[in-house]
Amino acid sequence: GTLKTIRRALRPNGVFLGAFLGGETLAEMRSSFVLADLERRGGVQPHMSPLVSVADAGSLLQSAGFALPTVDTETIRIGYPDAFTLWHHIRSMGESNATLNRSSVGDMSSLLAAAAIYSEVYGDEAGIPASFQVIYMIGWGPHESQQKPLTRGSAKMSLKDLELDTINDPESSLPDPFKPKA
């Protein structure tokens, strides 16, 4: 798809930087809708478009053919006076539910219940929080000058030589791999 097209457009060793909202975005809102839908409808319906997880973002970079893919995440919290102001902003950005199987009829009782749950569970006297997970991606166009993994079996120290008892005994320390064996 799009990432493969971007990768093909890059010069060798060219960099791609991207950012988008991740799967933990608006977790407060989503859980409020789940609780409201369960109470009012007896089931759950999607109220927002699906989002990508951090692991999926890395997989997308790799499957598109980027070299040295790197993914990072940041959560930004913004305060709103109430759920209706948040929903108005989301809808104004065109970021409401864009799924094919969405319900065309809005249920006002579920909406009011979700707003009340949001305020009660997550709110305080200042309003409600809205969390936005931003996923940052970096990928490089492949080039022969980039670092490569070492060949299998070329390690200087075996994992078997590590004292795995350090997990059970925090007072012990790992051996120094650069110190010659006695």
Solvent accessible surface area in square Angstrom, and as a share of the most:
residue,aa,sasa,rsa
1,G,82,0.79
2,T,101,0.59
3,L,31,0.15
4,K,90,0.38
5,T,74,0.43
6,I,53,0.27
7,R,64,0.23
8,R,161,0.59
9,A,86,0.67
10,L,42,0.21
11,R,199,0.72
12,P,92,0.58
13,N,66,0.34
14,G,18,0.17
15,V,64,0.37
16,F,29,0.12
17,L,122,0.61
18,G,18,0.17
19,A,64,0.49
20,F,63,0.26
21,L,64,0.32
22,G,0,0.00
23,G,19,0.18
24,E,108,0.48
25,T,1,0.01
26,L,7,0.04
27,A,38,0.30
28,E,17,0.08
29,M,7,0.03
30,R,80,0.29
31,S,39,0.25
32,S,0,0.00
33,F,13,0.05
34,V,58,0.33
35,L,88,0.44
36,A,0,0.00
37,D,0,0.00
38,L,90,0.45
39,E,113,0.51
40,R,119,0.44
41,R,85,0.31
42,G,65,0.63
43,G,30,0.29
44,V,87,0.50
45,Q,40,0.18
46,P,71,0.45
47,H,49,0.22
48,M,24,0.11
49,S,30,0.19
50,P,111,0.70
51,L,65,0.32
52,V,47,0.27
53,S,49,0.32
54,V,53,0.30
55,A,79,0.61
56,D,76,0.39
57,A,0,0.00
58,G,19,0.18
59,S,63,0.41
60,L,79,0.39
61,L,0,0.00
62,Q,121,0.54
63,S,77,0.49
64,A,10,0.07
65,G,33,0.32
66,F,11,0.04
67,A,22,0.17
68,L,71,0.35
69,P,47,0.29
70,T,72,0.42
71,V,40,0.23
72,D,88,0.46
73,T,59,0.35
74,E,79,0.36
75,T,65,0.38
76,I,74,0.37
77,R,165,0.60
78,I,78,0.40
79,G,63,0.60
80,Y,25,0.09
81,P,94,0.59
82,D,61,0.31
83,A,4,0.03
84,F,91,0.38
85,T,41,0.24
86,L,1,0.00
87,W,34,0.12
88,H,118,0.53
89,H,80,0.36
90,I,11,0.06
91,R,180,0.66
92,S,80,0.52
93,M,116,0.52
94,G,59,0.57
95,E,95,0.42
96,S,39,0.25
97,N,16,0.08
98,A,81,0.63
99,T,35,0.20
100,L,180,0.90
101,N,143,0.74
102,R,130,0.47
103,S,52,0.34
104,S,111,0.72
105,V,114,0.65
106,G,72,0.69
107,D,52,0.27
108,M,122,0.54
109,S,43,0.28
110,S,1,0.01
111,L,56,0.28
112,L,97,0.48
113,A,6,0.05
114,A,0,0.00
115,A,12,0.09
116,A,63,0.49
117,I,30,0.15
118,Y,0,0.00
119,S,61,0.40
120,E,146,0.65
121,V,88,0.51
122,Y,78,0.30
123,G,24,0.23
124,D,95,0.49
125,E,175,0.78
126,A,90,0.69
127,G,12,0.12
128,I,6,0.03
129,P,40,0.25
130,A,0,0.00
131,S,8,0.05
132,F,23,0.09
133,Q,16,0.07
134,V,21,0.12
135,I,0,0.00
136,Y,84,0.32
137,M,8,0.04
138,I,62,0.31
139,G,0,0.00
140,W,84,0.29
141,G,1,0.01
142,P,64,0.40
143,H,59,0.26
144,E,139,0.62
145,S,79,0.51
146,Q,21,0.09
147,Q,143,0.63
148,K,129,0.55
149,P,124,0.78
150,L,147,0.73
151,T,108,0.63
152,R,244,0.89
153,G,78,0.75
154,S,46,0.30
155,A,79,0.61
156,K,200,0.85
157,M,55,0.25
158,S,52,0.34
159,L,142,0.71
160,K,184,0.78
161,D,63,0.33
162,L,50,0.25
163,E,96,0.43
164,L,121,0.60
165,D,99,0.51
166,T,26,0.15
167,I,144,0.73
168,N,125,0.64
169,D,66,0.34
170,P,115,0.73
171,E,160,0.72
172,S,43,0.28
173,S,89,0.57
174,L,111,0.55
175,P,45,0.28
176,D,80,0.42
177,P,81,0.51
178,F,186,0.78
179,K,143,0.61
180,P,118,0.74
181,K,167,0.71
182,A,154,1.19
